[in-house]
Amino acid sequence: MEQVISRLGISPATARRDINKLDESGRLKKVRNGAEAISEQRPRWSPMNIHQGAKP
């Protein structure tokens, strides 16, 4: 967390709020005293992704 605060020049409250929002949106994983990048295991595009919203 300290690294985020110092690199971005933001307050601890802003860092916590932004990390919470990014965690909720699935863009990173919130961990004690900071966050971890999420490695994407599946491709962003696949036929399965396209057809999930289709009605039979």
C-alpha positions in Angstrom: 0.0 0.0 0.0 2.8 2.4 0.8 4.2 1.9 -2.6 0.9 2.8 -4.3 0.6 5.9 -2.0 4.1 7.2 -2.8 4.2 6.4 -6.5 0.8 7.9 -7.2 1.0 10.7 -4.7 -2.4 10.0 -3.2 -3.7 9.7 0.4 -4.1 6.4 2.2 -7.9 6.8 2.1 -7.9 7.3 -1.7 -5.6 4.3 -2.1 -7.9 2.1 0.0 -11.0 3.3 -1.8 -9.5 2.7 -5.2 -8.2 -0.7 -4.3 -11.6 -1.7 -3.0 -13.3 -0.6 -6.2 -10.8 -2.4 -8.4 -11.2 -5.6 -6.2 -15.0 -5.4 -6.5 -14.7 -5.0 -10.3 -12.4 -8.0 -10.5 -9.4 -6.1 -11.9 -7.2 -7.0 -8.9 -7.3 -9.1 -5.8 -7.2 -7.2 -2.5 -4.7 -8.6 0.0 -3.5 -7.5 3.4 -1.7 -4.2 3.1 -2.2 -3.9 -0.7 -3.3 -5.8 -3.8 -2.2 -8.4 -6.3 -2.5 -8.5 -10.0 -5.0 -11.1 -11.3 -3.6 -13.3 -14.1 -6.3 -14.1 -16.6 -6.5 -17.8 -17.2 -9.0 -17.7 -20.1 -9.0 -15.7 -23.2 -11.1 -12.6 -23.4 -12.8 -13.8 -26.5 -14.1 -17.3 -27.2 -17.2 -18.8 -28.9 -18.4 -19.7 -25.4 -18.4 -16.1 -24.3 -20.4 -15.0 -27.3 -23.1 -17.6 -26.9 -23.6 -17.4 -23.2 -26.1 -14.5 -23.6 -27.9 -16.0 -26.6 -31.5 -17.3 -26.2 -32.2 -20.9 -27.4 
